[in-house]
Amino acid sequence: MLSIASSELIQIFRNRLVLITSLIVPVAVCVFFVRQHETFAAIGSLGYIAAIVMFTVAAFGLYATAVTTLASRRQNLFLKRLRSTAEGDAGILAGLLLPVVVLAAVQVTAILIALAVVAGQPSDILLLVVATIATLAMMVGLALATAGLTNSPEHAQVTTLPVTLGVIGVASWVGITGTADLAWLRRLLPGGAATELTMNAWNGGVAVTDSLLLLAPTLGWVAVAVALATRLLRWEPRR
């Protein structure tokens, strides 16, 4: 698994398009939000800024890159060749996705630390870590499912748009307007509960036990995505 991961990390830094979409674009957007934190805090809250930067990195840096990676490796038959090795399916997928997951986690951590430096520390750091892990896990699951519907790296630019724009849109909707109205709908949408959990972790004012209940919809999406990936993910190109 680690040999696959190290090889994949090298490929990421060699591919300019992937490097731009997975690193430069998310970081640039997040830096803008952090620099303008007073403006966006007035619109929503500091917790909203934390959630939106987290989903920006998770959507562009993790999800879209993971789908593109899996589609590319399937198209050039690299996935097929890996299955002929001693590594199991889970180890192959973990090796391919580990670099983008680690890069996304590092980006989120660095940006949230920067936000804390300029705007003040979050109310509950441990809960924020839990929210980050749950968000990244959900996006990995969705990436695996989407990869099953994606025929090529070029096709990934189309297939990833609904989820990418959807989770960022939901995060903005929940972050700006809250969950006072249509709470069940906002929490059930992908990213809604994770956004509220992130806001609670940063802003405080909500019991930890109540906040932890918000993990259920996010982990539910992980389960749904993994179930779909099991049925949809292909190891060879369609003939």
FIDO-837218 format. One line per field, with one value per residue (C-alpha): x, y, z. Coordinates in Angstrom, 3 decimals. Layout:
% FIDO-837218
x	X / ...
y	Y / ...
z	Z / ...
% end
This chain:
% FIDO-837218
x	0.000 / 2.747 / 4.644 / 1.472 / 0.912 / 4.454 / 4.208 / 0.856 / 2.232 / 4.976 / 2.376 / 0.368 / 3.320 / 4.226 / 0.725 / 0.252 / -3.527 / -3.991 / -1.582 / -3.581 / -6.988 / -5.888 / -3.600 / -3.503 / -7.224 / -8.487 / -5.730 / -6.303 / -10.037 / -9.456 / -6.861 / -9.443 / -12.007 / -9.472 / -8.248 / -11.854 / -12.926 / -14.570 / -16.811 / -17.843 / -18.239 / -20.749 / -22.656 / -22.564 / -20.054 / -16.481 / -17.844 / -19.296 / -15.859 / -14.328 / -16.966 / -16.735 / -12.923 / -13.110 / -15.576 / -13.659 / -10.577 / -12.602 / -14.538 / -11.752 / -8.593 / -9.892 / -13.075 / -12.454 / -8.800 / -9.658 / -12.248 / -9.821 / -7.057 / -9.181 / -10.559 / -7.063 / -5.577 / -8.443 / -8.137 / -4.414 / -5.048 / -2.969 / -5.811 / -5.982 / -2.235 / -2.365 / -5.019 / -2.562 / -0.212 / -0.379 / -2.095 / -5.817 / -8.507 / -8.779 / -5.000 / -4.913 / -7.624 / -6.067 / -2.675 / -4.126 / -6.187 / -3.873 / -1.809 / -4.829 / -6.404 / -3.219 / -2.746 / -6.356 / -5.995 / -2.794 / -4.418 / -7.505 / -5.357 / -3.088 / -5.964 / -7.951 / -4.847 / -4.428 / -8.075 / -7.609 / -4.539 / -6.292 / -9.790 / -9.529 / -9.457 / -12.394 / -14.564 / -13.983 / -10.874 / -11.544 / -15.051 / -13.597 / -11.181 / -14.104 / -16.029 / -13.011 / -12.474 / -16.170 / -16.208 / -13.129 / -14.491 / -17.769 / -15.962 / -13.757 / -16.860 / -18.545 / -15.370 / -15.343 / -18.990 / -18.530 / -15.463 / -17.722 / -19.711 / -16.666 / -15.197 / -12.082 / -10.173 / -11.833 / -15.251 / -14.447 / -14.731 / -18.436 / -19.284 / -17.752 / -19.605 / -22.928 / -21.326 / -18.613 / -21.037 / -23.723 / -21.757 / -20.328 / -23.828 / -25.278 / -22.437 / -23.140 / -26.897 / -26.559 / -23.662 / -25.451 / -29.072 / -28.665 / -31.021 / -33.910 / -36.131 / -36.221 / -33.657 / -34.236 / -33.732 / -30.599 / -29.052 / -29.884 / -28.345 / -24.672 / -22.574 / -25.421 / -24.899 / -21.109 / -21.374 / -23.536 / -21.152 / -18.199 / -20.032 / -20.916 / -17.296 / -15.997 / -18.710 / -19.678 / -22.977 / -24.280 / -23.904 / -21.335 / -23.843 / -26.254 / -23.479 / -22.297 / -25.759 / -24.967 / -22.409 / -25.232 / -26.269 / -22.640 / -21.696 / -24.924 / -23.677 / -20.383 / -22.283 / -24.458 / -21.458 / -19.449 / -22.435 / -22.773 / -19.036 / -19.148 / -21.703 / -20.429 / -16.625 / -14.980 / -11.364 / -11.155 / -12.393 / -15.678 / -15.194
y	0.000 / 2.462 / 1.848 / 2.615 / 5.743 / 7.037 / 6.461 / 8.251 / 11.217 / 11.625 / 11.534 / 14.288 / 16.667 / 15.824 / 16.495 / 20.271 / 20.096 / 17.878 / 20.038 / 23.160 / 21.633 / 19.784 / 22.391 / 25.833 / 26.496 / 25.309 / 27.135 / 30.354 / 30.300 / 29.522 / 32.276 / 34.714 / 33.603 / 33.831 / 37.289 / 38.514 / 36.717 / 39.784 / 40.244 / 36.584 / 36.348 / 39.194 / 37.261 / 33.975 / 33.302 / 32.186 / 28.651 / 29.208 / 30.247 / 27.113 / 24.935 / 26.553 / 26.333 / 22.721 / 21.824 / 23.802 / 21.685 / 18.480 / 19.057 / 20.267 / 18.983 / 15.582 / 14.544 / 15.803 / 14.750 / 11.270 / 10.710 / 11.912 / 9.694 / 6.535 / 7.216 / 7.819 / 4.713 / 2.598 / 4.042 / 3.238 / -0.250 / 0.513 / -0.665 / -3.946 / -4.477 / -3.705 / -6.387 / -8.953 / -8.185 / -9.525 / -6.340 / -6.678 / -4.398 / -2.369 / -1.893 / -0.770 / 1.835 / 2.985 / 3.398 / 5.376 / 7.677 / 8.074 / 10.927 / 13.087 / 12.396 / 13.375 / 16.488 / 17.524 / 16.940 / 19.002 / 21.818 / 21.901 / 21.857 / 24.650 / 26.858 / 26.373 / 27.183 / 30.364 / 31.235 / 30.642 / 32.902 / 35.833 / 35.398 / 33.473 / 29.831 / 27.432 / 26.605 / 22.834 / 21.691 / 17.972 / 18.292 / 20.212 / 17.335 / 14.892 / 17.077 / 17.244 / 13.472 / 12.820 / 15.307 / 13.832 / 10.302 / 11.310 / 12.876 / 9.801 / 7.599 / 9.872 / 9.874 / 6.075 / 6.027 / 8.762 / 7.030 / 4.136 / 6.487 / 8.187 / 6.838 / 8.971 / 11.805 / 14.243 / 12.852 / 13.503 / 17.234 / 16.623 / 13.840 / 15.622 / 18.903 / 17.956 / 16.827 / 19.516 / 22.395 / 20.672 / 20.253 / 23.777 / 25.130 / 23.198 / 24.360 / 27.979 / 27.542 / 26.008 / 28.264 / 31.504 / 30.701 / 28.027 / 25.114 / 26.851 / 26.140 / 22.814 / 21.445 / 17.815 / 18.578 / 20.649 / 18.003 / 15.130 / 16.795 / 15.821 / 18.313 / 19.865 / 18.049 / 18.266 / 22.023 / 22.423 / 20.216 / 22.347 / 25.537 / 24.161 / 23.153 / 26.603 / 28.881 / 26.866 / 27.302 / 23.794 / 20.732 / 18.236 / 15.393 / 17.289 / 18.077 / 14.460 / 13.422 / 15.331 / 12.647 / 10.239 / 11.845 / 12.303 / 8.705 / 7.636 / 9.228 / 7.375 / 4.086 / 4.904 / 5.995 / 2.874 / 0.664 / 2.409 / 2.165 / -1.579 / -1.926 / 0.728 / 0.803 / -0.858 / -2.008 / -2.087 / 0.279 / -0.526 / -2.335
z	0.000 / 0.959 / -2.280 / -4.239 / -2.154 / -2.659 / -6.407 / -6.505 / -4.566 / -7.157 / -9.932 / -8.254 / -8.195 / -11.786 / -13.128 / -13.341 / -13.790 / -10.750 / -8.765 / -9.593 / -8.811 / -5.677 / -4.123 / -5.668 / -6.286 / -2.858 / -1.001 / -2.958 / -2.221 / 1.451 / 1.838 / 0.477 / 3.080 / 5.903 / 4.849 / 4.611 / 7.796 / 9.324 / 6.280 / 6.112 / 9.891 / 9.659 / 6.977 / 8.861 / 11.639 / 12.149 / 12.247 / 8.783 / 7.493 / 9.032 / 7.366 / 3.946 / 3.781 / 4.918 / 2.172 / -0.427 / 0.215 / 0.598 / -2.640 / -4.918 / -3.279 / -2.166 / -3.930 / -7.475 / -7.402 / -6.105 / -8.843 / -11.522 / -10.130 / -10.091 / -13.586 / -14.951 / -13.346 / -14.682 / -18.184 / -18.471 / -16.999 / -13.911 / -11.667 / -13.556 / -13.193 / -9.481 / -8.977 / -10.289 / -7.397 / -3.855 / -2.643 / -1.926 / -3.339 / -0.132 / -0.010 / -3.647 / -3.135 / 0.136 / -1.539 / -4.445 / -2.235 / 0.761 / -0.770 / -1.638 / 1.764 / 3.590 / 1.435 / 2.090 / 5.834 / 5.925 / 3.954 / 6.184 / 9.324 / 8.107 / 6.982 / 10.199 / 12.239 / 10.194 / 10.829 / 14.555 / 14.598 / 12.924 / 14.363 / 17.636 / 18.665 / 18.170 / 21.151 / 20.985 / 19.105 / 19.612 / 18.187 / 15.238 / 14.590 / 14.656 / 12.190 / 9.872 / 9.900 / 9.255 / 6.373 / 4.712 / 5.154 / 3.491 / 0.539 / 0.078 / 0.004 / -2.527 / -4.628 / -4.783 / -5.844 / -8.452 / -9.885 / -10.828 / -13.067 / -14.581 / -17.812 / -18.084 / -16.390 / -18.808 / -17.911 / -14.243 / -14.916 / -15.547 / -13.094 / -10.105 / -10.614 / -8.930 / -5.673 / -5.674 / -6.161 / -4.109 / -0.879 / -1.082 / -1.759 / 1.187 / 3.439 / 2.468 / 2.934 / 6.388 / 7.392 / 6.530 / 7.426 / 10.101 / 10.668 / 12.365 / 9.354 / 7.502 / 9.940 / 8.952 / 5.250 / 5.748 / 7.990 / 5.653 / 2.599 / 2.070 / 3.978 / 5.947 / 9.241 / 8.915 / 8.404 / 11.507 / 13.501 / 12.394 / 13.311 / 16.751 / 17.297 / 16.386 / 17.748 / 20.837 / 22.658 / 21.891 / 24.122 / 22.863 / 23.074 / 20.831 / 18.372 / 18.192 / 17.029 / 13.823 / 12.991 / 12.125 / 8.788 / 7.713 / 8.531 / 6.851 / 3.639 / 4.073 / 4.298 / 1.283 / -0.787 / 0.072 / -0.780 / -4.149 / -4.763 / -4.127 / -6.920 / -9.339 / -9.081 / -12.074 / -12.270 / -16.059 / -18.789 / -20.477 / -23.766
% end
